[in-house]
């Protein structure tokens, strides 16, 4: 681009800015998948509204505040500024760990970016109307989503933030800041400035995702990152200066502080690959590395449900990432702890033939603690190195688990291997009808039949969806 950028600026900042400002999304597969990602995230948010621990965090910071021409939070009557709206949307969509994911050397949930994209898109649309300009359409939102997914996902392919103690929501902040700036009409330099702030901003530690500190912050951390992204983009638009060597500055730059001086690696150019290869959580609200283990457990449930007390060993053959982050022994303190324990999730599948968000709650877990913990104690996680290789293979990206049950009499079940979860690109045709049902089920938690029918008429039809204005779209979800 010809737009001026300060000389000596880090190339990564320039490349990210140029991507969001100039790349044209032409992949119909990516745009169609983006619609599914969007409605799935909103559906997850509606399901989360059943949980008081989530809803207590929603709304304005000062109770009763209403923002003129503000941004709506789906499934509520809240009208907020775009920063607080992004927090609200991100918090509710992420709460149940049921939204989409992407796995590389880092992992994360790219639909977390919807919080920033949707809040800024409505903010810009209402500002446009005030100045006699048209509102953005949902086509604009889908294109913006594709770009946020791509930035977050491509950064995660070869760069392990978790190995240096950082939470993956740093990638949400980076991706959302870049795209929020573009939606707001930033120049090339302003976009670079905004992205530089996202890199030098305080990054979240993974403390709240791991024993002994696992807690509910992991459910609102993405909303926090998205809201911060909106703030940084708005500041850049107002002319706040950027930091041209935010990554490469010696001693104080991102690379030296976090990555021992090593630069970020890019496996592929930025395009639409991540959206096309996104992983949906269709059947179970489970941390994604355990999805196939839970599916195998549900398959084995009929064979073992009457022989639970006779089980002598449960072997979960898995991949390195699963062992590193969700292989947990000992007491589990809360729902956030349980939904990141492969043994707990697999035990529920074997015992009850299903896994729902309610299975993580204290009331259920305490009532069934004896049988769950007894089964967990018999579980052993073993790495299959081929599974670990296939997990990182860009042409395969499997998330394989094998489950086998042994009994006291020496008999054993077949070893059930599930290589690709139902939400994988290779199982799209199987997944989409289930995903639509999941979305409608989520709507049913907040809306009546008439409103659900109207929402579904647009949400489940690509042609109607892309031509809908952002204003009309968000207002359909107002209580």
C-alpha positions in Angstrom: 0.0 0.0 0.0 1.1 3.6 -0.7 -0.1 4.9 2.7 2.8 6.2 4.8 4.1 3.9 7.6 6.8 5.1 9.9 10.3 3.9 8.6 11.8 1.0 10.5 8.5 -0.5 11.5 8.4 -4.2 12.3 7.5 -6.1 9.2 5.0 -8.3 11.1 3.0 -5.1 12.1 3.0 -4.0 8.5 2.0 -7.4 7.1 -1.0 -7.7 9.6 -2.2 -4.2 8.8 -1.9 -4.8 5.0 -3.8 -8.0 5.3 -6.8 -6.6 7.1 -6.9 -3.5 4.9 -6.4 -5.0 1.5 -7.2 -8.8 1.5 -10.5 -9.6 -0.3 -12.2 -12.7 1.0 -13.3 -14.7 -2.1 -13.6 -18.2 -0.6 -17.3 -19.2 -0.5 -16.4 -22.0 1.8 -14.8 -19.6 4.2 -17.8 -17.2 4.1 -20.3 -20.0 4.6 -18.3 -21.5 7.4 -18.0 -18.0 9.0 -21.8 -17.8 9.2 -21.9 -21.1 11.0 -19.2 -19.9 13.3 -21.1 -16.7 14.1 -24.5 -18.4 14.8 -22.8 -21.1 16.8 -21.1 -18.6 19.0 -24.3 -16.7 19.6 -26.1 -20.0 20.3 -23.4 -20.8 22.9 -24.0 -17.4 24.5 -27.7 -18.1 24.8 -27.0 -21.4 26.5 -24.7 -19.7 28.9 -27.5 -17.4 30.0 -28.8 -20.3 32.1 -25.8 -19.9 34.4 -25.8 -17.2 37.1 -22.0 -17.2 37.4 -22.0 -15.9 33.8 -24.9 -13.5 33.9 -23.7 -11.7 37.0 -20.8 -10.4 34.9 -23.0 -9.0 32.2 -24.4 -5.5 31.7 -22.9 -2.0 32.2 -20.1 -1.4 34.7 -22.3 1.1 36.5 -25.8 -0.4 36.9 -28.5 1.4 34.9 -26.2 3.0 32.4 -27.7 3.3 28.9 -25.6 4.5 26.1 -27.3 6.6 23.3 -26.9 4.8 20.0 -25.0 2.1 21.8 -24.3 -1.6 21.1 -26.7 -4.4 21.9 -25.8 -7.6 23.7 -27.7 -10.5 22.1 -30.3 -12.2 24.4 -30.5 -9.2 26.7 -31.9 -5.6 26.9 -28.4 -4.1 27.5 -27.3 -1.2 25.3 -23.6 -0.5 26.0 -20.6 1.3 24.7 -18.6 -0.9 22.2 -15.8 -1.8 24.7 -18.1 -3.1 27.4 -20.4 -4.7 24.8 -17.4 -6.6 23.5 -16.7 -7.9 27.0 -20.3 -9.0 27.5 -20.5 -10.8 24.1 -17.2 -12.5 24.6 -18.0 -13.5 28.1 -21.3 -15.2 27.3 -20.2 -16.8 24.0 -17.1 -18.4 25.7 -18.6 -19.3 29.1 -19.5 -23.0 28.4 -16.3 -23.8 26.4 -18.7 -24.9 23.6 -17.6 -22.5 20.8 -15.3 -23.4 17.9 -11.6 -23.9 18.2 -8.3 -24.2 16.2 -5.3 -26.2 17.2 -1.6 -25.7 16.3 1.4 -25.3 18.5 -0.9 -22.9 20.2 -4.6 -23.5 20.5 -7.6 -21.2 21.0 -11.1 -20.3 20.0 -11.2 -17.9 17.1 -15.0 -17.1 17.5 -13.9 -15.2 20.6 -13.1 -12.4 18.1 -16.8 -12.1 17.3 -17.2 -10.1 20.4 -15.1 -7.3 19.0 -16.2 -7.6 15.4 -20.0 -7.5 16.2 -19.8 -4.7 18.7 -17.6 -2.5 16.4 -19.8 -3.4 13.4 -22.9 -2.2 15.2 -21.1 0.9 16.5 -19.9 1.9 13.1 -23.3 1.1 11.5 -25.1 3.4 14.0 -22.5 6.1 13.4 -22.9 5.8 9.7 -26.7 6.2 10.0 -26.2 9.4 12.0 -24.2 10.8 9.1 -26.5 9.6 6.3 -24.4 6.6 5.3 -25.6 3.0 5.1 -25.1 0.5 7.9 -22.7 -2.3 7.4 -24.1 -5.7 6.3 -23.5 -9.1 7.7 -21.3 -9.8 4.7 -18.9 -7.2 6.1 -19.1 -9.0 9.5 -18.3 -12.4 7.9 -15.4 -11.0 6.0 -14.1 -9.4 9.2 -14.5 -12.7 11.0 -12.5 -14.6 8.4 -9.6 -12.1 8.9 -9.6 -12.4 12.7 -9.7 -16.2 12.5 -6.8 -16.1 10.0 -4.6 -13.9 12.1 -5.2 -15.8 15.3 -4.9 -19.2 13.7 -1.9 -18.5 11.5 -0.1 -17.1 14.6 -1.0 -20.3 16.5 0.3 -22.7 13.9 4.0 -22.4 14.7 4.1 -20.3 17.9 3.5 -21.8 21.3 2.4 -19.0 23.6 1.5 -21.5 26.3 5.1 -22.8 26.5 6.1 -19.3 27.7 3.2 -19.1 30.1 1.0 -16.8 28.1 -2.7 -17.5 27.5 -4.0 -17.8 24.0 -6.3 -14.8 24.4 -3.3 -12.7 23.5 -4.0 -13.8 20.0 -7.6 -12.7 20.2 -6.4 -9.3 21.3 -4.0 -9.0 18.4 -6.5 -10.3 15.8 -9.4 -8.2 17.0 -7.4 -5.0 17.4 -6.3 -5.3 13.7 -9.8 -5.9 12.4 -11.5 -3.5 14.7 -9.2 -0.8 13.4 -10.1 -1.7 9.8 -13.8 -1.6 10.5 -13.4 1.8 12.2 -11.9 3.2 9.0 -8.3 3.4 10.3 -5.5 4.4 7.9 -2.6 2.1 7.4 -0.4 3.9 10.0 -3.3 3.9 12.5 -3.8 0.2 12.0 -0.1 -0.5 12.5 -0.2 1.7 15.6 -3.2 -0.2 17.0 -1.6 -3.6 16.4 1.6 -2.4 18.1 -0.4 -1.6 21.2 -1.9 -5.1 21.2 1.6 -6.7 21.3 3.0 -4.4 24.0 -0.1 -4.6 26.1 -0.1 -6.7 29.3 -0.7 -10.3 28.2 -2.7 -12.7 30.3 -0.8 -15.5 32.1 -2.3 -19.1 31.9 -2.4 -19.3 35.7 -6.2 -19.6 35.7 -6.2 -22.6 33.3 -4.0 -24.9 35.4 -3.9 -26.6 38.8 -4.0 -25.4 41.5 -5.5 -22.1 40.2 -8.0 -23.3 37.6 -10.9 -20.9 37.7 -13.7 -19.0 36.0 -11.5 -16.3 34.6 -10.8 -18.7 31.7 -14.5 -18.2 30.8 -14.3 -14.4 30.6 -10.7 -13.9 29.6 -11.6 -13.8 25.9 -14.2 -11.2 26.5 -11.6 -9.2 28.4 -9.2 -9.5 25.4 -11.8 -8.5 22.9 -12.9 -5.5 24.9 -9.2 -4.4 25.2 -8.9 -4.8 21.4 -11.8 -2.4 20.8 -10.3 0.1 23.2 -6.9 0.0 21.5 -8.4 0.4 18.1 -10.5 3.4 19.2 -7.4 5.0 20.7 -5.4 4.6 17.5 -8.2 6.1 15.5 -8.0 9.2 17.8 -4.4 9.6 16.9 -2.6 7.8 19.7 0.9 7.1 18.7 2.2 3.6 18.0 5.4 1.8 18.7 7.2 0.7 15.5 9.5 -1.9 17.0 7.1 -3.3 19.5 8.3 -6.8 18.7 12.0 -6.4 17.8 13.2 -3.8 20.3 16.1 -5.2 22.2 15.4 -6.1 25.9 12.0 -4.4 26.0 10.4 -5.8 22.8 7.8 -8.6 22.6 10.4 -11.1 21.3 13.0 -10.5 23.9 10.5 -10.4 26.8 8.5 -13.4 25.9 10.3 -15.5 23.3 14.0 -15.3 24.2 14.6 -13.2 21.2 13.1 -15.6 18.7 10.7 -14.1 16.1 7.2 -15.2 15.4 7.1 -17.9 12.7 4.5 -18.0 9.9 3.8 -21.3 8.3 1.7 -19.9 5.5 0.6 -16.5 4.0 -2.5 -15.0 5.4 -5.7 -15.9 3.5 -8.7 -17.9 4.6 -7.2 -21.2 5.6 -8.1 -21.1 9.2 -11.8 -20.5 8.7 -11.9 -23.3 6.2 -10.3 -25.6 8.7 -12.0 -24.5 11.9 -13.1 -27.1 14.4 -16.7 -27.0 15.7 -17.8 -28.3 19.1 -21.0 -29.9 18.0 -21.9 -32.6 20.5 -20.1 -31.9 23.7 -19.0 -28.8 25.7 -15.6 -30.3 26.2 -12.0 -28.9 25.9 -11.3 -29.9 22.3 -8.4 -32.2 22.9 -10.8 -34.5 24.7 -13.7 -34.3 22.1 -12.8 -37.6 20.5 -12.2 -39.3 23.8 -15.7 -38.4 24.9 -17.1 -39.6 21.6 -15.3 -42.9 22.1 -16.7 -43.0 25.7 -20.2 -42.5 24.5 -19.7 -45.3 22.0 -18.5 -47.7 24.8 -21.2 -46.7 27.3 -23.7 -49.4 26.4 -21.0 -52.1 26.8 -19.7 -50.9 30.2 -22.7 -49.2 32.0 -23.6 -52.3 33.8 -20.0 -53.3 34.6 -18.6 -50.1 36.0 -17.6 -51.7 39.3 -15.7 -54.5 37.4 -13.5 -52.0 35.4 -9.8 -52.5 36.3 -8.2 -50.1 33.9 -9.1 -47.4 31.4 -6.4 -46.5 28.8 -6.7 -43.2 27.0 -4.2 -43.2 24.1 -3.8 -39.6 23.1 -1.5 -36.8 21.8 1.1 -34.7 23.5 -1.0 -31.5 23.8 -3.8 -33.3 25.6 -1.4 -34.8 28.1 0.2 -31.4 28.7 -3.0 -29.5 29.4 -5.9 -31.7 30.4 -4.3 -34.9 32.0 -5.4 -34.2 35.5 -5.3 -36.3 38.7 -6.5 -35.4 42.2 -9.3 -33.2 43.4 -11.2 -31.0 40.9 -12.3 -27.7 42.6 -14.9 -26.2 40.3 -16.6 -26.4 36.8 -13.6 -24.7 35.2 -11.3 -27.5 36.6 -13.6 -30.3 35.5 -14.1 -29.2 31.9 -10.3 -29.3 31.4 -9.8 -32.8 32.8 -9.8 -35.5 30.2 -10.4 -38.2 32.8 -13.4 -36.4 34.2 -15.0 -35.8 30.8 -14.3 -39.4 29.7 -15.7 -40.8 32.9 -19.0 -38.9 32.5 -19.3 -40.3 28.9 -18.7 -43.9 30.1 -21.1 -43.5 33.1 -23.9 -41.6 31.6 -23.6 -41.9 27.8 -23.5 -38.1 27.3 -21.7 -34.9 28.4 -23.5 -31.6 29.0 -22.5 -28.3 30.7 -24.6 -29.4 33.7 -22.3 -32.3 34.3 -19.5 -29.9 35.3 -21.6 -28.0 37.9 -20.9 -28.5 41.6 -24.3 -30.0 42.5 -23.9 -32.8 39.9 -20.2 -33.4 40.6 -20.6 -33.6 44.3 -23.6 -35.9 44.1 -21.7 -38.4 41.8 -18.2 -37.8 43.2 -17.7 -41.3 44.5 -18.3 -43.1 41.2 -16.6 -40.5 39.1 -13.4 -40.4 41.1 -13.3 -44.1 41.4 -13.3 -44.4 37.6 -10.9 -41.5 37.2 -8.4 -43.3 39.5 -8.3 -46.2 37.0 -7.5 -44.1 34.0 -4.1 -43.8 32.4 -3.2 -41.4 29.6 -0.5 -42.6 27.1 0.9 -40.7 24.2 0.8 -42.1 20.7 3.6 -40.2 18.9 1.8 -40.7 15.5 -1.3 -39.0 17.0 1.0 -36.1 18.1 2.5 -35.8 14.5 -0.9 -36.0 12.9 -2.2 -33.3 15.2 0.3 -30.8 13.7 0.1 -32.0 10.1 -1.4 -29.1 8.1 -3.1 -31.6 5.7 -4.6 -33.8 8.4 -5.0 -31.9 11.8 -6.5 -34.8 13.6 -7.3 -34.7 17.3 -7.2 -38.5 17.8 -7.9 -40.5 21.0 -8.2 -44.2 21.5 -10.2 -45.6 24.5 -10.0 -49.1 25.8 -11.6 -50.6 28.9 -10.2 -53.6 30.8 -12.1 -55.6 33.4 -11.1 -57.6 36.5 -11.8 -60.9 34.8 -9.2 -60.2 32.1 -11.7 -59.3 29.4 -11.5 -56.0 27.5 -13.5 -53.9 25.1 -12.3 -53.2 21.6 -10.0 -50.2 21.4 -12.2 -47.4 20.0 -10.3 -44.8 18.0 -11.9 -41.6 16.9 -9.4 -39.6 14.8 -11.5 -36.6 13.7 -14.2 -35.1 15.9 -17.6 -34.5 14.4 -16.8 -30.7 14.1 -13.7 -31.4 11.9 -13.6 -30.2 8.3 -13.6 -33.9 7.2 -17.0 -34.4 8.9 -18.7 -31.1 7.9 -21.7 -32.7 6.2 -22.4 -34.7 9.3 -21.9 -31.8 11.6 -23.9 -28.9 10.1 -27.4 -30.2 10.7 -26.4 -30.9 14.3 -24.8 -27.5 14.6 -28.0 -25.8 13.4 -30.0 -27.8 16.0 -27.6 -26.7 18.7 -28.1 -23.1 17.6 -31.9 -23.3 17.7 -31.8 -25.0 21.0 -29.7 -22.1 22.4 -32.3 -19.6 21.1 -35.0 -21.5 22.9 -33.4 -20.6 26.2 -34.2 -16.9 25.7 -36.8 -16.4 22.9 -40.3 -17.5 22.0 -41.3 -19.4 18.9 -42.1 -16.4 16.8 -38.8 -14.7 17.5 -36.9 -18.0 17.0 -38.6 -18.5 13.6 -37.6 -15.0 12.4 -34.0 -15.3 13.6 -33.7 -18.7 12.0 -35.1 -17.5 8.7 -32.1 -15.2 8.3 -29.4 -17.1 10.3 -29.8 -20.4 8.5 -29.9 -19.0 4.9 -26.6 -17.7 3.5 -28.2 -15.4 0.9 -30.6 -13.8 3.4 -27.9 -13.5 6.0 -25.2 -11.6 4.0 -27.7 -9.0 2.8 -29.0 -8.2 6.2 -27.9 -5.0 7.8 -26.0 -5.3 11.1 -28.6 -3.1 12.7 -31.5 -5.4 11.7 -29.4 -8.5 12.7 -28.6 -7.4 16.2 -32.1 -6.0 16.9 -33.6 -9.4 16.2 -31.8 -10.7 19.3 -33.0 -8.0 21.7 -35.3 -9.1 24.5 
